[in-house]
C-alpha cells in the first residue's frame, strides 16, 4: 500500500527549515527516507525501526510514530544540496515488500 | 563490487516489441526488487525476490511482465508486446534481506521509451 506524503512540493531559502510527512494506512515495521536528484537513483538517508524512534544525520532527522503509522523528516538550516525529491519507504508488518511514498519535491534557493 | 548495475541504461523500442532488462545486484545481497518510476512519481513496486524465489508480484504487473532470478544472482525483467504506457524508468534495488528490510541500494535504472 503506497504511503502518502505531504506536502507535494516546498520551496525554501537557504537556512530555512522544512518538515516532510509520510503516512500509511497499514501497520508498519520500518520507515526509510530517500532523496532522489533529477536523473539519478534514490539515495538512502536513514531507517527507523521502532515506534517513537528518532534519528539524525547532520541537520536531517526523522521520527516514527508506529501507533499512528506516520513518520516525519526534519530538515534544519537547509543547504542548496538538500534540493531533490524526498521519498519515504515503508515496510509493512505483514510482509516484506517495500513501498515508496508519493514524493515531496524540495527546492532550496539562495 | 561497486554496486548495483543495470543494463541497458536506455532502450527505445516500437510498440509491440519485447524488451529485457538485466540487473546485477551487490553480490552478497539476497533480496532484489524491481520498481517502475514515471516522471514526478515515486518508485512503484513491481516485484521482489529472496534469492531465486519470487515472493511477491504487484497487481500492477500484467501478464506481459515477467521477472526471474535464476541461481539467486542477476535478475531479468522482460516486457512482452510493449505499449506506450510502459515508458518509464525501471529501477532495480538490492539489500541483504532479513526481517528488517535494511537500506536499499539502487542501480542507475533502465529508461524505456516505447514509440
Backbone of each chain as ProteinMPNN parsed JSONL, in Angstrom:
{"seq_chain_A": "XXXXXXXXXXXXXXXXXXXXXXXXXXXXXXXXXXXXXXXXXXXXXXXXXXXXXXXXXXXXXXXXXXXXXXXXXXXXXXXXXXXXXXXXXXXXXXXXXXXXXXXXXXXXXX", "coords_chain_A": {"N_chain_A": [[0.853, -1.19, 0.0], [0.746, 2.08, -1.015], [2.381, 4.66, 0.711], [1.375, 7.986, 1.757], [2.583, 11.194, 1.111], [3.241, 14.473, 2.416], [4.168, 17.943, 2.357], [3.41, 18.112, -1.225], [5.205, 19.605, -2.62], [7.823, 21.911, -1.863], [9.356, 25.047, -1.39], [12.3, 26.503, -0.331], [14.327, 28.991, 1.278], [17.855, 29.146, 1.581], [19.005, 27.996, 4.699], [16.549, 27.921, 5.909], [13.963, 25.922, 7.547], [12.368, 22.71, 7.109], [9.61, 20.397, 7.064], [8.706, 17.139, 6.266], [6.1, 14.941, 5.737], [4.947, 11.562, 6.183], [2.581, 9.095, 5.665], [0.872, 6.104, 6.413], [-1.658, 3.652, 5.713], [-1.419, 1.215, 6.733], [-0.156, -1.072, 9.238], [3.114, -0.545, 10.288], [6.445, -1.795, 9.991], [8.937, -0.714, 9.548], [10.34, 2.426, 8.544], [11.785, 4.1, 5.863], [13.859, 6.736, 4.596], [14.555, 8.432, 1.604], [16.466, 10.289, -0.785], [16.178, 11.734, -3.964], [17.805, 12.928, -6.746], [17.363, 14.764, -9.782], [17.264, 12.615, -12.518], [18.854, 10.753, -11.328], [19.486, 7.813, -9.264], [17.542, 6.896, -6.336], [18.838, 7.82, -3.122], [19.779, 6.459, -0.059], [18.81, 7.753, 3.089], [18.058, 7.423, 5.873], [16.904, 4.93, 8.255], [14.126, 3.968, 10.222], [13.206, 2.02, 12.882], [11.77, 1.482, 15.24], [8.863, 2.226, 17.203], [8.299, 5.611, 17.875], [10.895, 6.209, 17.557], [13.7, 8.272, 16.947], [15.944, 9.649, 14.621], [19.035, 11.013, 13.502], [20.955, 12.808, 11.08], [23.52, 14.694, 10.45], [22.105, 17.716, 9.691], [19.654, 16.661, 9.241], [16.902, 14.946, 10.339], [14.655, 12.426, 11.663], [11.45, 11.134, 12.653], [9.414, 8.488, 13.955], [6.259, 7.4, 14.402], [4.827, 4.691, 15.367], [2.318, 3.911, 16.195], [0.568, 5.666, 15.019], [1.224, 5.183, 12.471], [2.927, 6.885, 11.083], [5.51, 9.008, 9.809], [7.98, 11.541, 10.071], [10.16, 13.761, 8.39], [12.748, 15.902, 9.156], [14.276, 18.788, 8.126], [16.774, 20.92, 8.85], [18.097, 24.24, 8.851], [18.495, 24.489, 6.0], [20.414, 23.526, 3.116], [21.758, 24.275, -0.159], [22.349, 21.866, -1.353], [20.438, 20.154, -0.441], [18.322, 20.092, -2.113], [15.978, 18.289, -4.065], [14.007, 15.317, -4.634], [12.167, 13.88, -2.104], [11.552, 10.755, -0.72], [9.555, 8.654, 1.262], [9.835, 5.326, 2.425], [8.152, 2.341, 3.07], [7.912, -0.494, 5.151], [5.717, -2.988, 5.654], [4.072, -4.526, 8.475], [3.002, -6.981, 7.885], [4.321, -8.052, 5.702], [7.164, -8.333, 3.423], [7.45, -6.74, 1.285], [8.251, -3.599, -0.181], [7.249, -0.337, -0.134], [7.2, 2.777, -1.803], [6.641, 6.246, -1.058], [4.565, 8.983, -2.246], [6.177, 11.119, -2.788], [8.04, 14.175, -2.24], [8.847, 17.208, -3.509], [11.616, 19.142, -3.031], [12.965, 22.309, -3.048], [15.734, 24.284, -2.683], [16.635, 27.572, -2.488], [19.024, 30.228, -3.111]], "CA_chain_A": [[0.0, 0.0, 0.0], [1.632, 3.235, -1.143], [2.185, 5.718, 1.714], [1.092, 9.324, 1.237], [3.474, 12.214, 1.64], [2.848, 15.874, 2.321], [3.497, 18.467, 1.176], [3.888, 17.588, -2.504], [6.354, 20.404, -3.034], [8.16, 23.009, -0.969], [10.5, 25.878, -1.798], [12.908, 27.11, 0.851], [15.57, 29.744, 1.131], [18.96, 28.577, 2.361], [18.957, 28.289, 6.121], [15.216, 27.69, 6.469], [13.656, 24.561, 7.958], [11.21, 22.086, 6.456], [9.151, 19.105, 7.578], [8.01, 16.315, 5.277], [5.348, 13.913, 6.446], [4.662, 10.309, 5.479], [1.522, 8.43, 6.392], [0.424, 4.851, 5.817], [-2.893, 3.087, 6.269], [-1.084, -0.123, 7.214], [0.794, -1.151, 10.344], [4.455, -0.501, 9.709], [7.59, -2.336, 10.715], [10.026, 0.251, 9.42], [10.214, 3.528, 7.59], [13.044, 4.604, 5.32], [13.802, 8.002, 3.849], [15.49, 8.503, 0.475], [16.459, 11.515, -1.582], [16.498, 11.478, -5.368], [18.035, 14.107, -7.575], [16.864, 14.546, -11.136], [18.057, 11.745, -13.387], [19.704, 9.846, -10.553], [18.782, 6.828, -8.445], [17.345, 7.319, -4.942], [19.926, 7.579, -2.185], [19.294, 6.198, 1.295], [19.137, 8.724, 4.133], [18.005, 6.766, 7.166], [15.84, 3.965, 8.512], [13.597, 3.998, 11.574], [12.643, 0.696, 13.117], [10.957, 1.337, 16.432], [7.907, 3.278, 17.434], [8.797, 6.739, 18.631], [12.326, 6.383, 17.361], [14.167, 9.432, 16.187], [17.329, 9.511, 14.179], [19.534, 12.245, 12.898], [22.149, 12.724, 10.254], [23.868, 16.093, 10.187], [20.958, 18.567, 10.039], [18.447, 15.979, 8.805], [16.475, 13.964, 11.334], [13.334, 11.87, 11.379], [10.766, 10.461, 13.738], [8.49, 7.439, 13.504], [5.206, 7.087, 15.361], [4.253, 3.461, 14.803], [0.891, 3.819, 16.521], [-0.154, 6.454, 14.024], [1.759, 4.802, 11.155], [3.387, 8.127, 10.474], [6.893, 9.407, 10.009], [8.279, 12.894, 9.601], [11.562, 14.076, 8.122], [13.014, 17.29, 9.522], [15.487, 19.36, 7.538], [17.013, 22.197, 9.501], [19.149, 25.077, 8.255], [18.649, 23.826, 4.696], [21.513, 23.89, 2.227], [21.409, 24.1, -1.571], [22.497, 20.451, -1.69], [19.262, 19.396, 0.012], [17.316, 20.064, -3.172], [15.722, 16.98, -4.653], [12.708, 14.752, -4.264], [12.291, 13.019, -0.932], [10.572, 9.67, -0.664], [9.581, 7.707, 2.362], [9.606, 3.944, 2.017], [7.597, 1.667, 4.231], [7.841, -1.947, 5.22], [4.542, -3.297, 6.461], [4.245, -5.602, 9.446], [2.527, -8.253, 7.339], [5.039, -8.536, 4.538], [8.495, -7.8, 3.216], [7.534, -5.836, 0.152], [8.667, -2.279, 0.239], [6.538, 0.647, -0.942], [7.643, 4.169, -1.724], [5.592, 7.253, -0.987], [4.238, 9.782, -3.425], [7.287, 12.035, -3.05], [7.975, 15.606, -1.937], [9.893, 17.949, -4.204], [12.181, 20.204, -2.195], [13.885, 23.206, -3.762], [16.371, 25.278, -1.825], [17.165, 28.678, -3.303], [19.962, 31.077, -2.337]], "C_chain_A": [[0.893, 1.246, 0.0], [1.357, 4.271, -0.054], [1.993, 7.067, 1.03], [2.005, 10.329, 1.914], [2.845, 13.592, 1.513], [3.961, 16.739, 2.886], [4.027, 17.81, -0.102], [5.144, 18.309, -2.951], [6.574, 21.518, -2.025], [9.386, 23.729, -1.51], [11.009, 26.605, -0.559], [14.041, 28.016, 0.441], [16.627, 29.043, 1.981], [18.824, 28.977, 3.817], [17.593, 28.061, 6.753], [15.004, 26.211, 6.769], [12.454, 24.03, 7.19], [10.876, 20.772, 7.156], [8.385, 18.403, 6.477], [7.364, 15.166, 6.028], [5.027, 12.721, 5.553], [3.645, 9.538, 6.303], [1.064, 7.176, 5.653], [-0.868, 4.393, 6.466], [-2.648, 1.706, 6.865], [-0.142, -0.03, 8.412], [2.2, -1.332, 9.77], [5.496, -1.126, 10.621], [8.754, -1.358, 10.671], [9.662, 1.325, 8.41], [11.619, 3.941, 7.156], [12.787, 5.979, 4.712], [14.915, 8.005, 2.806], [15.374, 9.88, -0.175], [16.881, 11.157, -3.003], [16.686, 12.804, -6.09], [17.686, 13.746, -9.015], [17.817, 13.679, -11.956], [18.954, 10.763, -12.65], [18.847, 8.843, -9.782], [18.559, 7.384, -7.041], [18.537, 6.934, -4.066], [19.348, 7.474, -0.783], [19.74, 7.298, 2.253], [19.153, 8.07, 5.511], [16.825, 5.807, 7.248], [15.422, 4.095, 9.969], [12.838, 2.706, 11.803], [11.64, 0.632, 14.265], [9.983, 2.491, 16.578], [8.515, 4.383, 18.263], [10.273, 6.995, 18.428], [12.611, 7.656, 16.59], [15.608, 9.185, 15.812], [17.767, 10.816, 13.556], [20.783, 11.991, 12.109], [22.48, 14.148, 9.84], [22.659, 16.944, 10.584], [19.648, 17.956, 9.549], [18.112, 14.922, 9.84], [15.078, 13.492, 10.993], [12.771, 11.237, 12.631], [9.779, 9.471, 13.15], [7.521, 7.161, 14.641], [4.477, 5.862, 14.835], [2.775, 3.309, 15.111], [0.05, 4.562, 15.494], [0.265, 6.08, 12.602], [2.229, 6.035, 10.379], [4.868, 8.342, 10.755], [7.059, 10.823, 9.479], [9.781, 13.054, 9.43], [11.757, 15.562, 8.362], [14.335, 17.728, 8.889], [15.681, 20.748, 8.143], [18.18, 22.918, 8.825], [19.508, 24.554, 6.87], [19.801, 24.412, 3.872], [21.072, 23.642, 0.792], [21.442, 22.623, -1.961], [21.311, 19.602, -1.242], [18.182, 19.307, -1.074], [17.194, 18.676, -3.771], [14.316, 16.545, -4.287], [12.917, 13.745, -3.151], [11.165, 11.995, -0.942], [10.688, 8.951, 0.667], [9.336, 6.326, 1.76], [9.136, 3.19, 3.244], [7.595, 0.157, 4.068], [6.705, -2.285, 6.165], [4.807, -4.481, 7.375], [3.951, -6.952, 8.817], [3.31, -8.759, 6.151], [6.403, -7.909, 4.409], [8.604, -6.909, 1.984], [7.728, -4.422, 0.662], [8.042, -1.259, -0.69], [7.099, 2.038, -0.726], [6.448, 5.109, -1.722], [5.483, 8.041, -2.276], [5.288, 10.837, -3.738], [7.009, 13.473, -2.66], [9.152, 16.278, -2.625], [10.344, 19.106, -3.344], [13.169, 21.012, -3.01], [14.421, 24.232, -2.787], [17.002, 26.338, -2.715], [18.062, 29.571, -2.455], [19.239, 32.236, -1.67]], "O_chain_A": [[1.699, 1.438, 0.911], [0.219, 4.718, 0.095], [2.393, 7.264, -0.117], [2.176, 10.315, 3.133], [2.03, 13.844, 0.626], [4.645, 16.312, 3.817], [4.985, 17.039, -0.054], [6.031, 17.723, -3.572], [5.627, 22.008, -1.409], [10.322, 23.111, -2.017], [10.242, 27.24, 0.165], [14.646, 27.835, -0.616], [16.304, 28.418, 2.991], [18.562, 30.137, 4.137], [17.472, 28.01, 7.977], [15.762, 25.356, 6.309], [11.631, 24.796, 6.688], [11.737, 20.128, 7.755], [7.52, 18.996, 5.831], [7.999, 14.504, 6.848], [4.861, 12.853, 4.34], [3.828, 9.351, 7.506], [0.891, 7.182, 4.434], [-1.139, 4.706, 7.625], [-3.555, 1.098, 7.433], [0.574, 0.957, 8.581], [2.432, -2.16, 8.889], [5.439, -1.005, 11.844], [9.473, -1.199, 11.658], [8.8, 1.145, 7.55], [12.518, 4.107, 7.98], [11.659, 6.33, 4.367], [16.055, 7.634, 3.085], [14.332, 10.534, -0.12], [17.814, 10.383, -3.215], [15.825, 13.683, -6.044], [17.713, 12.58, -9.407], [19.008, 13.968, -12.07], [19.722, 10.027, -13.269], [17.633, 9.01, -9.665], [19.309, 8.253, -6.598], [19.152, 5.882, -4.24], [18.53, 8.297, -0.372], [20.895, 7.723, 2.234], [20.148, 8.155, 6.231], [15.893, 5.854, 6.446], [16.259, 4.305, 10.847], [11.95, 2.339, 11.032], [10.742, -0.209, 14.245], [10.253, 3.603, 16.126], [9.183, 4.112, 19.26], [10.845, 7.89, 19.05], [11.857, 8.055, 15.703], [16.384, 8.6, 16.567], [16.941, 11.625, 13.133], [21.568, 11.093, 12.412], [21.81, 14.734, 8.99], [22.234, 16.882, 11.738], [18.639, 18.655, 9.451], [18.956, 14.091, 10.178], [14.4, 14.074, 10.147], [13.503, 10.855, 13.544], [9.361, 9.596, 11.999], [7.929, 6.732, 15.721], [3.613, 5.972, 13.965], [2.052, 2.647, 14.367], [-1.05, 4.13, 15.146], [-0.285, 6.609, 11.636], [1.958, 6.189, 9.189], [5.4, 7.922, 11.782], [6.362, 11.243, 8.555], [10.57, 12.546, 10.227], [11.013, 16.386, 7.83], [15.376, 17.105, 9.099], [14.848, 21.636, 7.964], [19.109, 22.299, 8.307], [20.661, 24.22, 6.595], [20.105, 25.603, 3.929], [20.128, 22.891, 0.548], [20.657, 22.181, -2.8], [21.202, 18.441, -1.637], [17.239, 18.526, -0.952], [18.189, 17.977, -3.96], [13.541, 17.305, -3.706], [13.76, 12.856, -3.261], [9.995, 12.324, -1.143], [11.789, 8.672, 1.14], [8.704, 6.194, 0.712], [9.668, 3.382, 4.338], [7.315, -0.38, 2.996], [6.729, -1.911, 7.338], [5.653, -5.329, 7.09], [4.573, -7.954, 9.168], [2.985, -9.825, 5.628], [6.765, -7.041, 5.203], [9.673, -6.389, 1.665], [7.401, -4.106, 1.805], [8.268, -1.299, -1.899], [7.431, 2.423, 0.395], [5.398, 4.82, -2.296], [6.199, 7.802, -3.248], [5.294, 11.394, -4.835], [5.871, 13.937, -2.742], [10.31, 15.958, -2.355], [9.539, 19.959, -2.97], [14.102, 20.462, -3.595], [13.661, 24.956, -2.144], [17.809, 26.027, -3.59], [17.891, 29.666, -1.24], [19.867, 33.043, -0.985]]}, "seq_chain_B": "XXXXXXXXXXXXXXXXXXXXXXXXXXXXXXXXXXXXXXXXXXXXXXXXXXXXXXXXXXXXXXXXXXXXXXXXXXXXXXXXXXXXXXXXXXXXXXXXXXXXXXXXXXXXXXXXXXX", "coords_chain_B": {"N_chain_B": [[33.136, -5.159, -5.469], [31.129, -2.798, -7.038], [28.563, -1.906, -6.749], [25.006, -1.863, -7.515], [24.201, -2.825, -10.752], [22.693, -1.982, -13.865], [21.342, -2.925, -17.015], [20.117, -2.534, -20.339], [21.03, 1.004, -20.099], [19.441, 2.772, -21.425], [16.622, 2.301, -23.511], [15.042, 2.248, -26.539], [12.132, 1.449, -28.145], [9.79, -0.003, -30.464], [6.259, 0.002, -30.301], [4.778, -3.03, -29.32], [6.992, -4.61, -29.507], [9.296, -6.82, -27.79], [11.095, -6.384, -24.729], [14.006, -6.678, -22.669], [15.389, -6.3, -19.493], [18.303, -6.193, -17.491], [19.577, -6.862, -14.237], [22.223, -6.622, -12.029], [22.811, -7.388, -8.846], [24.353, -6.262, -5.738], [26.857, -8.453, -4.69], [26.593, -10.048, -2.295], [24.003, -9.693, -1.577], [20.79, -10.839, -0.743], [18.219, -10.151, -1.382], [16.216, -8.804, -3.936], [14.774, -6.187, -5.727], [12.334, -4.922, -8.016], [11.325, -1.883, -9.457], [9.116, 0.543, -10.92], [9.299, 3.728, -12.316], [7.753, 6.736, -13.088], [7.82, 10.044, -14.511], [7.976, 12.447, -11.985], [6.746, 10.884, -10.125], [6.705, 8.554, -7.347], [8.853, 5.655, -6.913], [7.371, 2.705, -8.07], [6.261, -0.268, -6.785], [7.065, -3.391, -8.214], [7.944, -6.142, -8.159], [9.586, -8.629, -6.068], [12.458, -10.543, -5.076], [13.637, -13.158, -3.019], [16.601, -14.455, -2.746], [16.478, -16.92, -5.223], [13.777, -17.108, -5.319], [10.696, -15.772, -6.252], [8.852, -13.688, -4.423], [6.759, -11.902, -4.264], [4.419, -10.265, -6.3], [3.356, -7.323, -7.804], [-0.028, -6.265, -8.27], [-0.164, -4.593, -10.317], [1.457, -5.562, -12.186], [1.137, -6.762, -15.194], [0.251, -9.68, -17.221], [2.032, -9.416, -19.232], [4.423, -8.823, -18.24], [7.34, -10.28, -16.929], [9.518, -11.648, -14.531], [12.649, -12.923, -13.47], [15.039, -14.664, -11.488], [17.428, -16.455, -11.829], [19.33, -18.862, -10.082], [19.681, -17.103, -8.026], [21.233, -14.852, -8.426], [21.905, -12.535, -10.729], [19.143, -10.678, -12.128], [16.387, -10.678, -14.416], [14.079, -8.624, -16.157], [11.391, -8.877, -18.154], [9.463, -7.432, -20.681], [6.749, -8.036, -22.586], [5.284, -7.467, -25.812], [5.254, -4.566, -25.869], [3.739, -1.507, -24.727], [2.79, 1.952, -25.139], [2.311, 3.025, -22.659], [4.081, 1.706, -21.072], [6.399, 3.071, -21.017], [8.919, 4.304, -19.049], [11.091, 4.655, -16.178], [12.914, 1.916, -15.153], [13.747, 0.595, -12.187], [16.139, -1.153, -10.295], [16.814, -2.654, -7.188], [18.721, -3.723, -4.353], [19.254, -5.607, -1.331], [20.417, -6.896, 1.856], [18.347, -8.317, 2.982], [16.283, -10.21, 5.25], [14.445, -9.748, 8.388], [14.217, -7.045, 8.943], [14.1, -4.723, 6.439], [16.3, -3.092, 5.72], [18.775, -0.892, 4.281], [18.121, 0.013, 0.958], [19.87, -0.502, -1.983], [20.244, 1.126, -4.924], [20.28, 0.632, -8.472], [21.322, 2.468, -11.435], [19.212, 2.549, -13.093], [17.024, 1.633, -15.848], [16.005, 3.175, -18.648], [13.055, 3.169, -20.417], [11.676, 3.791, -23.535], [8.816, 3.744, -25.37], [7.779, 3.794, -28.593]], "CA_chain_B": [[31.843, -4.916, -6.11], [30.925, -1.361, -6.961], [27.179, -1.555, -6.553], [24.0, -2.487, -8.368], [24.312, -2.352, -12.133], [21.557, -2.299, -14.722], [21.654, -2.86, -18.437], [20.792, -1.303, -20.788], [20.623, 2.226, -19.412], [18.357, 3.348, -22.22], [16.096, 1.426, -24.546], [13.943, 2.798, -27.326], [11.562, 0.346, -28.898], [8.483, 0.255, -31.055], [5.139, -0.678, -29.664], [4.59, -4.409, -29.744], [8.233, -5.361, -29.386], [9.655, -7.303, -26.455], [12.348, -5.848, -24.193], [14.506, -7.338, -21.465], [16.35, -5.547, -18.689], [19.085, -7.027, -16.593], [20.057, -6.225, -13.014], [23.213, -7.352, -11.25], [22.817, -6.785, -7.505], [25.58, -6.407, -4.953], [26.994, -9.906, -4.698], [26.138, -10.756, -1.099], [22.62, -9.328, -1.285], [19.83, -11.898, -1.012], [16.928, -9.648, -1.803], [16.285, -7.957, -5.128], [13.48, -5.56, -6.002], [12.128, -4.146, -9.253], [10.369, -0.786, -9.365], [8.92, 1.356, -12.112], [9.113, 5.123, -11.926], [7.451, 7.703, -14.137], [8.233, 11.402, -14.15], [7.244, 13.115, -10.913], [6.107, 9.913, -9.232], [7.587, 7.707, -6.574], [9.043, 4.309, -7.457], [6.184, 1.869, -7.925], [6.708, -1.643, -6.58], [6.66, -4.381, -9.211], [8.153, -7.49, -7.671], [10.854, -8.812, -5.401], [12.994, -11.885, -4.931], [14.511, -13.562, -1.933], [17.424, -15.41, -3.522], [15.888, -17.167, -6.544], [12.321, -17.192, -5.193], [9.918, -14.547, -6.443], [7.944, -13.77, -3.288], [5.615, -11.008, -4.368], [4.236, -9.541, -7.554], [2.321, -6.313, -7.719], [-1.184, -6.466, -9.17], [0.072, -3.72, -11.476], [2.279, -6.292, -13.131], [0.26, -7.555, -16.052], [0.879, -10.913, -17.679], [3.072, -9.112, -20.221], [5.668, -8.641, -17.491], [7.833, -11.443, -16.206], [10.844, -11.437, -13.95], [13.242, -14.116, -12.897], [16.361, -14.501, -10.88], [17.99, -17.806, -11.765], [20.501, -19.053, -9.215], [19.733, -16.073, -6.994], [22.25, -13.816, -8.66], [21.329, -11.446, -11.506], [17.72, -10.806, -12.415], [15.916, -10.064, -15.65], [12.688, -8.193, -16.241], [11.002, -8.864, -19.554], [8.158, -6.88, -21.021], [6.339, -8.51, -23.913], [4.275, -6.669, -26.528], [5.292, -3.28, -25.17], [2.749, -0.475, -25.007], [3.343, 3.269, -24.837], [2.192, 3.225, -21.217], [5.2, 1.054, -20.386], [7.522, 4.004, -20.989], [9.213, 4.631, -17.656], [12.401, 4.214, -15.695], [12.815, 0.669, -14.397], [14.795, 0.612, -11.182], [16.432, -2.367, -9.558], [17.455, -2.388, -5.907], [19.01, -4.95, -3.615], [19.761, -5.486, 0.028], [20.73, -8.179, 2.467], [17.136, -9.02, 3.347], [16.052, -10.409, 6.671], [13.161, -9.183, 8.8], [14.279, -5.624, 8.648], [14.495, -4.571, 5.045], [17.633, -2.536, 5.569], [18.976, 0.068, 3.207], [18.052, -0.45, -0.426], [20.887, 0.052, -2.864], [19.631, 1.202, -6.24], [21.031, 0.823, -9.698], [21.081, 3.739, -12.109], [17.941, 2.452, -13.796], [16.928, 1.42, -17.3], [14.907, 4.018, -19.14], [12.376, 2.594, -21.584], [10.794, 4.649, -24.331], [8.067, 2.964, -26.349], [7.258, 4.719, -29.624]], "C_chain_B": [[31.48, -3.454, -5.938], [29.477, -0.976, -6.773], [26.266, -2.321, -7.493], [24.148, -1.937, -9.783], [23.123, -2.826, -12.951], [21.946, -2.086, -16.18], [20.433, -3.235, -19.272], [20.328, -0.098, -19.993], [19.462, 2.894, -20.137], [17.927, 2.351, -23.288], [14.939, 2.132, -25.231], [13.419, 1.671, -28.196], [10.223, 0.762, -29.499], [7.427, -0.541, -30.328], [4.982, -2.079, -30.224], [5.847, -5.27, -29.658], [8.443, -5.826, -27.947], [10.973, -6.658, -26.025], [12.715, -6.612, -22.932], [15.534, -6.451, -20.8], [17.049, -6.508, -17.735], [19.54, -6.211, -15.391], [21.059, -7.158, -12.345], [23.301, -6.704, -9.876], [24.219, -6.855, -6.893], [25.683, -7.882, -4.567], [26.456, -10.608, -3.455], [24.681, -10.479, -0.746], [21.65, -10.436, -1.698], [18.563, -11.386, -1.66], [17.102, -8.678, -2.974], [14.888, -7.478, -5.463], [13.493, -4.934, -7.396], [11.043, -3.097, -8.986], [10.254, -0.113, -10.72], [8.662, 2.782, -11.639], [8.839, 5.979, -13.152], [7.715, 9.098, -13.6], [7.342, 11.987, -13.06], [6.569, 12.182, -9.934], [7.146, 9.148, -8.437], [7.787, 6.36, -7.247], [7.864, 3.421, -7.093], [6.641, 0.418, -7.854], [6.18, -2.56, -7.669], [6.755, -5.798, -8.668], [9.433, -7.544, -6.863], [11.179, -10.287, -5.228], [13.772, -12.006, -3.629], [15.323, -14.709, -2.51], [16.738, -15.664, -4.86], [14.363, -17.184, -6.509], [11.664, -15.821, -5.362], [8.788, -14.566, -5.426], [6.691, -12.926, -3.442], [5.614, -10.35, -5.731], [3.117, -8.541, -7.371], [1.179, -6.657, -8.67], [-1.042, -5.597, -10.412], [0.829, -4.454, -12.571], [1.384, -7.195, -13.968], [0.995, -8.802, -16.523], [1.9, -10.664, -18.796], [4.445, -8.965, -19.554], [6.069, -9.962, -16.842], [9.234, -11.142, -15.708], [11.346, -12.761, -13.421], [14.625, -13.791, -12.345], [16.977, -15.9, -10.726], [19.238, -17.831, -10.892], [20.662, -17.927, -8.182], [20.782, -15.013, -7.191], [21.611, -12.671, -9.43], [19.836, -11.716, -11.74], [17.422, -10.169, -13.769], [14.446, -9.711, -15.525], [12.353, -8.088, -17.714], [9.61, -8.278, -19.699], [7.837, -7.319, -22.445], [5.29, -7.563, -24.492], [4.143, -5.283, -25.894], [4.213, -2.326, -25.663], [3.362, 0.868, -24.619], [3.291, 3.569, -23.346], [3.297, 2.546, -20.418], [6.414, 1.961, -20.313], [7.73, 4.504, -19.568], [10.676, 4.313, -17.389], [12.165, 2.962, -14.872], [14.03, 0.58, -13.481], [14.917, -0.748, -10.515], [17.121, -1.969, -8.26], [17.724, -3.711, -5.212], [19.398, -4.614, -2.189], [19.94, -6.873, 0.617], [19.486, -8.986, 2.789], [17.082, -9.252, 4.832], [14.798, -9.684, 7.091], [13.114, -7.679, 8.578], [14.833, -5.436, 7.259], [15.904, -4.033, 4.884], [17.723, -1.639, 4.356], [18.872, -0.613, 1.856], [19.132, 0.259, -1.229], [20.324, -0.02, -4.278], [20.662, 1.216, -7.35], [20.656, 2.147, -10.332], [19.776, 3.72, -12.915], [18.088, 2.178, -15.28], [15.731, 2.209, -17.788], [14.354, 3.438, -20.428], [11.499, 3.646, -22.234], [10.141, 3.785, -25.395], [7.411, 3.925, -27.334], [5.971, 4.185, -30.244]], "O_chain_B": [[31.517, -2.926, -4.827], [29.187, 0.214, -6.646], [26.669, -3.271, -8.164], [24.212, -0.724, -9.981], [22.613, -3.929, -12.752], [22.744, -1.215, -16.525], [19.757, -4.203, -18.924], [19.325, -0.176, -19.283], [18.603, 3.511, -19.509], [18.75, 1.656, -23.885], [13.981, 2.557, -24.586], [14.184, 1.017, -28.904], [9.615, 1.75, -29.087], [7.687, -1.626, -29.808], [5.042, -2.294, -31.434], [5.779, -6.497, -29.726], [7.845, -5.292, -27.013], [11.854, -6.415, -26.849], [11.85, -7.124, -22.222], [16.433, -5.918, -21.45], [16.472, -7.482, -17.251], [19.849, -5.026, -15.509], [20.776, -8.335, -12.123], [23.809, -5.591, -9.748], [25.138, -7.436, -7.469], [24.691, -8.487, -4.16], [25.901, -11.7, -3.581], [24.179, -10.97, 0.265], [21.673, -10.911, -2.833], [17.906, -12.112, -2.406], [18.012, -7.85, -2.99], [13.937, -8.259, -5.482], [14.528, -4.48, -7.882], [10.006, -3.377, -8.385], [11.157, -0.185, -11.553], [7.909, 3.013, -10.693], [9.59, 5.954, -14.127], [7.821, 9.306, -12.391], [6.119, 12.021, -13.191], [5.892, 12.633, -9.01], [8.319, 9.099, -8.807], [6.967, 5.96, -8.074], [7.42, 3.396, -5.945], [7.326, -0.069, -8.753], [4.998, -2.517, -8.011], [5.789, -6.559, -8.705], [10.269, -6.643, -6.941], [10.3, -11.149, -5.233], [14.466, -11.082, -3.204], [14.801, -15.8, -2.736], [16.44, -14.708, -5.576], [13.722, -17.267, -7.557], [12.031, -14.85, -4.702], [7.862, -15.369, -5.544], [5.671, -13.209, -2.814], [6.652, -9.936, -6.248], [2.055, -8.873, -6.845], [1.385, -7.256, -9.726], [-1.703, -5.825, -11.425], [0.844, -4.032, -13.727], [0.934, -8.247, -13.514], [2.188, -8.973, -16.27], [2.557, -11.599, -19.254], [5.481, -8.98, -20.219], [5.235, -10.667, -16.276], [10.023, -10.473, -16.374], [10.571, -13.61, -12.981], [15.26, -12.797, -12.696], [17.034, -16.446, -9.625], [20.083, -16.939, -10.958], [21.706, -17.835, -7.536], [21.183, -14.343, -6.239], [20.844, -11.901, -8.85], [19.352, -12.835, -11.568], [18.111, -9.248, -14.207], [13.673, -10.412, -14.872], [12.959, -7.3, -18.441], [8.701, -8.594, -18.932], [8.569, -7.008, -23.385], [4.516, -6.944, -23.762], [3.067, -4.886, -25.447], [3.828, -2.331, -26.832], [4.332, 0.92, -23.863], [4.142, 4.293, -22.828], [3.434, 2.786, -19.218], [7.373, 1.644, -19.609], [6.818, 5.063, -18.959], [11.391, 3.784, -18.24], [11.307, 2.95, -13.989], [15.173, 0.502, -13.932], [13.919, -1.403, -10.212], [17.929, -1.04, -8.246], [17.034, -4.702, -5.454], [19.813, -3.497, -1.881], [19.657, -7.885, -0.025], [19.551, -10.213, 2.864], [17.761, -8.568, 5.598], [14.138, -9.064, 6.258], [12.125, -7.123, 8.099], [15.912, -5.934, 6.938], [16.633, -4.474, 3.996], [16.833, -1.636, 3.505], [19.455, -1.674, 1.631], [19.279, 1.479, -1.152], [19.972, -1.095, -4.764], [21.766, 1.738, -7.194], [19.785, 2.863, -9.837], [19.302, 4.764, -13.361], [19.124, 2.451, -15.886], [14.593, 1.95, -17.396], [15.081, 3.241, -21.402], [10.691, 4.302, -21.577], [10.821, 3.17, -26.217], [6.592, 4.761, -26.953], [5.397, 4.828, -31.123]]}, "name": "protein", "num_of_chains": 2, "seq": "XXXXXXXXXXXXXXXXXXXXXXXXXXXXXXXXXXXXXXXXXXXXXXXXXXXXXXXXXXXXXXXXXXXXXXXXXXXXXXXXXXXXXXXXXXXXXXXXXXXXXXXXXXXXXXXXXXXXXXXXXXXXXXXXXXXXXXXXXXXXXXXXXXXXXXXXXXXXXXXXXXXXXXXXXXXXXXXXXXXXXXXXXXXXXXXXXXXXXXXXXXXXXXXXXXXXXXXXXXXXXXXXX"}
